[in-house]
């Protein structure tokens, strides 16, 4: 797609201004190109100052390749959990560390490339919304809504599901988040872009310059393994370890349930995920929720599932969701009244949730893009 030079240049200049100011200092700043792009892409007008621009930035960054590029963009613009109020120098230093280069080298080279990629995707988002077409990834079409509800009929009653279309670390006021894990309950490094890494990063306690003061999730998982006699060995796929939520408690998140669904392949960096293991894990999540809900005040009521097994796990949206939904629907059919949420990164994945919950089988599976 050929990008209009003037539009691209204006967006890039304003992205540099956002990088310098940070998200918490957008009020009162003149950012006409970003504001116009947010409006064109469908951002609701009744928002606090700066909110449409932040939503637009998160949508654009979510389209970047998962890994170093996306993470560098998140840190540069203050989109990474806990960084929105960091000074520009601290955010730039963290982004530079992802590439293993000096701050000055990053400023002159990688930062220009990263912000340029974000600008390109903003142009595409606005163009896609205007034409009513899907985005370049085939699933990210117009509109910036971050929440939607789906009503489904099961066991003779109507159940409402909530679908969140944003990164998992932006969740608020959901009692339990399910985090995919490998069978060793070994968490990925916090700088990576997976759901588990995002939750580890969000649960950690950071200082004013971004240093990690406490990293509670790995410690709690080690204590869980010691308590259950699994230290140093793999657990059965489908096992669930419940931990606290660390700093996420400030967002109304009270528990994280780590679901062991990924089995590493010996001698490689890859792993296998079976839909049957996903279903088993979800059944166990709901069983643990039933065991724990009255131990807390107020009782635990809500649980949120990501697309377990998608991404590097290799499952398509529909295969992952059918594996999750099979266990959820069985629990609801037995009369459970849990408040069920899903969190996804793209509108295309949200549409898959709606199709699966409604019992609609697509002509083909969509492959995950992030």
N, C-alpha and C positions, 0 to 999 in steps of 0.2 A: 504494500500500500504506500503510495507517495504521500508524504506528509507536507502540508502547507508550511513553507519556510517561516513566514511571519508568526503563525500560530505556535509552531514548535518553539521558536526563539523566545516568544513571550512567556510561554509556560516554563521553559528552562530557567529563565531569569527569575521568575517568581518561586520556583522550586528552590533555587539557591537562597532566596529570602526566607522561605520557610525553614530551610536548614539552619540558617543563622539565628532566626528568632526562636524556633521551637514551637510546638503546638500550643503551649499555654500562653503565648504572647502574640497570637494572631489577631486578637480583638483590636479593631481600629486600623489595621494595616490595609493598604490598598493593594488588592490582589485580583484585579479585574479579569485576567485571563483564566485563572483557576476558578473564580466565581462563575464565569460564563460557562466553563467546561462542566462544572458541577450541575448547573442549571440544565444544560443541554443533555447531560447524562441522566437527569431525572431525580436529582436530590430534592426532597421535600423542602419547601421554603420556610416552614414554621419550625426552625431549629435555633438553638443558641448560636451566637456568633462564632464562626469558624467551623461549626460542625459539618456542614455540607462539604467543605474542603477536606476535612479529615476523612470523611467517608469515601470521597473520591480518591484520595491518596491510598487508602487501604485497599480499595478495589483494584487500582492500578498496580500496586506493589504485589498483590496476591496473584497477578498474572505473570510475574517474573518467575524465572526458573527457580525451583526450590533449591536452597543451598546458599552458597556464599553471596551470590548476586542479590537475592531477596533479603537475606539477613543484613547485608550492608546497607540496603535501602531503608530497612526498618530502623536501623540504628542512626543513619544519617538524618532521617526526618523525624526521629523521636517517636516512631510507631511501635518499637519494641516495648514489651511490658516493662513499666517502671522507668522509662527514659524520657517521657514527654517533658519533664521539667529539668532534664540535664542541660548543663551549658553546652554550647555548640562544640567547644574544644573537646569535651569528654566524649560526645557522640562521634565526632570525627576520629578520635583516637581508637575507640572501640571498633569502628568500621574498618579502619586501617589494619588493625590486628587480625581481622578475618582474612585479609589478603597476605599477611606477613610482610608488609612493607612499612616504611617510615610514614609518619603523618604527612610530611611534605610531599613525598612521592604519591601518596594516595590523593592528596588535594589536587595535584596537577594531572593525574592520570585516571585512576579508577573512579574517583568521585564524579568526574565529568561523565564518564561512561555510565555509571549507575543512575545519576539523575537524568541523563539523556534517555535511558531506557524507560524510566518512569514517565517522562514527558511523552514519549511515543505511545505508551499504553493509555495515557489520558486522552490523547487525540483519538485513538481508536475507540475508547469507551464512548466518547461524545458522538462520534460518527455512527457507531453501532446503534445507539439509542435513537438517533435521528432517522436512520433508515429502517429501524425495526429488525435488524439482522442480528444473528449471534455474533459473539466476539471471535477473535482470532483462534481461540482454543476450541471453538465449536460449541461451547456450553455456557458462555458468560454473556448473555444478552442484556438488553437495556434494563433500566430501573435500578435504584440504589436502596431498595427496601432491605433492611437487615433482619426483620422478623416476619414470620407468617405463621398462621395456624391452619391445621388440617383436621377436619372432622371425619372420622371413620366409624363405620358400624361394626361392632363385634359383640358376639354373645347377646344380641338383642338390645344393645344400648349404644349410644353415641359417645365416642371418646375423642377428646380434643388433644392433638399433638402440637407442640410448638417447635418450629424449625428456625434456627438461628443461622444467618448467612454471614459469617464473619469469623475471624480467627478465634480459636478456643479460649485464649487467654483474655478475651473481652467479655466472657460470660459474667453475668451478675445474678445473684439471688437464685441460684439453683443449688439445692442441698448437696448433690453428689455429681461429680464428673467422672466418667469412665475413661481411663487412660490405657491405650494398648501397650503391651509389654512383651518382651521375649520370655521364654520359660525359665530364664535365670533371674528374672526381675532386675536385670542390669539396665539402668537408665542411660540414655544417650547423653552426650555432652550438652550442656545448656545452650551452647551457641548454635546448635543444629536447628532444623526447621520442622521437625516432626511434631505431632501432637504431644507426645511424651516429653520431648525437649522443651516445648513451649510451656507446658505445665510445670516442669521442674524450674524453669527460669522465673515463671510468675510466682511460684510458691516460695522462692528464695527471698531473703531479706538483703537489700542492697543499701550501701551508703550513698552519700550525696554525689559522689563522683563515679558511682556504678560498681564499686568493689563489693564482692559478696561477703556479707557478714554472717549469714547462716544459710545452709543448704539442706533443709530438713528432710526432703523426700528420700534421698539415698540412705540416710541414717535410719529413718523409720522402716524402710524396706529391709535393711539388715537386721533390725530388731525383730521384725515379723518372721524372717527366715530362721533366726535363732529360736524364737518361741515355738515354731512349728517343725523344727528339726530338719530344715531344708538347706542349711548353710552349705555352700560349696557344691550343690548339685541342682539339676534341673527339676522343676515341678511338672506335673502332668498338664498338658494343654487344657485350657479352660479354667485353671485355678485362678482365684481372685484374692488379692491382698489389699486390705483396707488400711488407709493411712489418713492422717490429718491433712489439711490443705495449706498449712504454712501461711504465707502472706496473703494467699487468696481469700482467707477468712474476711479480710477487709472488703471484699467484693461480694460477700454473702455466700461464698462457697465453703461448705463445712467438711466435706470428706472427698477423698479421691480413691476410687476403686481401680487398682491396677490389674488388668485382665491379661493373663499369659496366653497369647494366641500365636506368637511367632516362634518357630523352631529353627534355630540356626543350622545352615548346611556346613558340615565339617570341612575345614580347610578353605572356606570362602568368607566373604563379607555379606553373603546373601542369606535369606531365610525363607521358609515356606509357611503359608497360612492356609489352613483348610476351613471352608465354610462351616463344617460340622463343629470344629473347635470354637469358632466365633459364636455359634448358637449355644454351645455348652457354657461358654464364658458368660454370655448374657443371662442365661438361666441362673448361673451362680451369682451374678451381680444382683439380680432381683431377690435371690434367697438371702444374701448378706444384707441387703436393704431391709428385708422383713425382720431379720434378726436384730438389726441395729436401730431401727427407727424410733423405738420407744426409749432408748438409752439417752436420747438427746432432748433438750428442751429449747424450742418446741420440737416435736417429733420430726424426723426426716420424712419428706413427702415427695420430693422431686429428684429426678435423675436424668442426666444428659449423656447421650451416646454420640461419639464421632463416627466416621465411616470406618469401622474396625476392619483391618485387613486390606484397605485400599492403599494407594501410594505404592511404596516399595513392597508391600505385601502381595501386590499383583492382582487383587480382586477388583472387578469392575464395580461401579456404583451399585447396580442392581443386585449383583451377587452378594456383595457385602450387606446391603440393606435387607435383602430377603433372609439372610442368615440371622441378622439382628431381629428383624420383625417377627420371625417365626417364634422366637422365645418370648418376645414382648406380648404378642397377640395371645399366646397360650396362657400367660400370666393374667392378662386382662380378662380372658374368657373364664378364668376361675374366680372372677369377682374382685381382683385387686383394683385399687383406686389410686395407683401412683400417677403423679404428674410427669409425663414422659416428654423429653426434649431431644432434639437432634441438633448437632452443630456441624455445619458444612462450610466449605470455602467459596463455593460458586453457586449462582442461581441454577445452573444445570444440575448440580447435585441435589439442590433443594427440590427441583422438579422430580428427580428420581425418588425422593422420599414420598412425595405425593402420589406418584404412580404406584409404588410398592404398597403403601398403606391402603390405597384404593383397590388393590388387587389387579391392577392393569399390567400386563406383561408387554414390554416394549418389543419392537421388531428386532432390535439389536441392543447389546449392552454398550454403554458408553465407558470409555476407559478413563480412569482418574488422571487429572493433570496437576495435582498438587496436594 
